[in-house]
Amino acid sequence: MNAQAIIRSIEEEQYKSDLPTIYVGDTVRVGVVIQEGGKERVQPYEGTVIAMRNGGINETITVRRIFQGVGVERVFLIHSPRVANIKIMRRGKVRRAKLYYLRDRVGKATRIKERFDRSK
């Protein structure tokens, strides 16, 4: 067996099969596993997907939200064991692959039209 086949077989075990199809512009709620002391709990992080990167095991999404008037972005490795679940709250209608222009916008200017042709 060559090295690539070994790596591929290890990656196959780590893939999550229950993930929804996520698109840029969607508002998602990501359940993040947080350890506090000896306990684990799932904390939701809700925001707009402004970027998606790579495919395969290294696939990431960048989620942006406004918290106390400050824009906060988090990058999630979607096949990571730290990500408990991903739920799509609403579908966004956008015409580009990366929504970095939302970083410069404030308030109502950051709104994205809802898309109804794809199911949740």
C-alpha positions in Angstrom: 0.0 0.0 0.0 1.4 3.4 -0.9 1.3 6.4 1.5 -1.6 8.1 -0.2 -3.8 5.1 0.1 -3.0 4.9 3.8 -3.8 8.5 4.4 -7.1 8.2 2.4 -8.2 5.2 4.5 -7.5 7.1 7.8 -9.4 10.1 6.4 -12.4 8.0 5.5 -13.0 7.1 9.1 -13.2 10.8 10.1 -15.7 11.9 7.5 -19.2 13.0 8.8 -22.1 11.7 6.8 -24.9 13.7 8.5 -23.8 17.1 7.3 -26.3 19.3 5.4 -25.3 20.9 2.1 -24.0 24.3 3.0 -23.7 27.2 0.6 -22.1 30.7 1.0 -24.7 33.1 2.3 -26.6 30.7 4.4 -27.3 31.4 8.1 -26.2 28.4 10.1 -26.1 27.4 13.7 -23.0 25.4 14.5 -22.9 23.4 17.7 -19.4 23.6 19.1 -18.3 21.2 21.8 -16.8 23.2 24.7 -14.9 21.7 27.7 -15.5 23.4 31.1 -13.6 21.7 33.9 -14.4 18.0 33.5 -17.7 18.5 31.6 -18.5 18.9 28.0 -21.3 20.9 26.6 -22.5 22.0 23.1 -22.6 25.8 22.6 -24.4 27.1 19.5 -22.7 29.7 17.3 -25.0 31.3 14.8 -24.0 33.4 11.9 -23.7 33.9 8.1 -21.3 31.7 6.1 -19.1 34.1 4.3 -16.5 31.6 2.9 -16.0 27.9 2.2 -12.6 26.4 1.6 -11.2 23.2 0.2 -12.9 19.8 -0.1 -12.4 16.5 1.6 -11.4 16.2 5.2 -9.9 19.7 5.3 -13.2 21.5 4.4 -13.8 24.6 6.4 -16.5 27.3 6.6 -16.0 30.8 7.9 -19.0 32.0 9.9 -19.5 35.7 10.8 -21.8 37.2 13.4 -22.2 40.5 15.1 -21.6 40.2 18.9 -22.1 43.4 21.0 -21.6 45.6 18.0 -18.4 43.9 17.0 -18.0 41.5 14.0 -16.7 38.1 15.0 -15.6 35.5 12.5 -14.8 31.9 13.3 -13.5 29.2 11.0 -14.9 25.7 11.5 -13.3 22.5 10.3 -16.7 20.8 9.5 -15.4 17.2 9.9 -13.8 18.0 13.2 -15.0 16.2 16.4 -15.3 19.6 18.0 -18.2 20.4 15.7 -21.2 18.5 17.1 -23.8 19.6 14.5 -24.6 22.1 11.9 -28.2 23.3 11.3 -29.2 25.6 8.5 -31.5 28.4 9.7 -32.1 30.1 6.4 -30.7 30.0 2.9 -29.1 33.1 1.4 -29.3 34.3 -2.1 -25.8 35.6 -3.1 -23.9 35.8 -6.4 -20.3 35.3 -5.3 -18.2 32.7 -3.6 -16.7 34.8 -0.9 -18.7 37.5 1.1 -15.7 39.4 2.5 -17.4 42.7 1.6 -19.8 42.1 4.6 -16.8 43.0 6.8 -17.1 46.7 5.8 -20.8 46.9 6.2 -22.8 47.7 9.3 -26.4 47.1 10.4 -29.1 46.7 7.7 -26.5 46.9 4.9 -25.4 43.3 5.9 -28.7 41.8 5.1 -28.8 39.0 2.5 -31.9 38.1 0.6 -33.5 34.7 1.4 -33.4 31.9 -1.1 -36.5 29.7 -1.3 -35.6 27.3 -4.1 -33.3 25.1 -2.0 -34.8 23.2 1.0 -33.5 23.6 4.5 
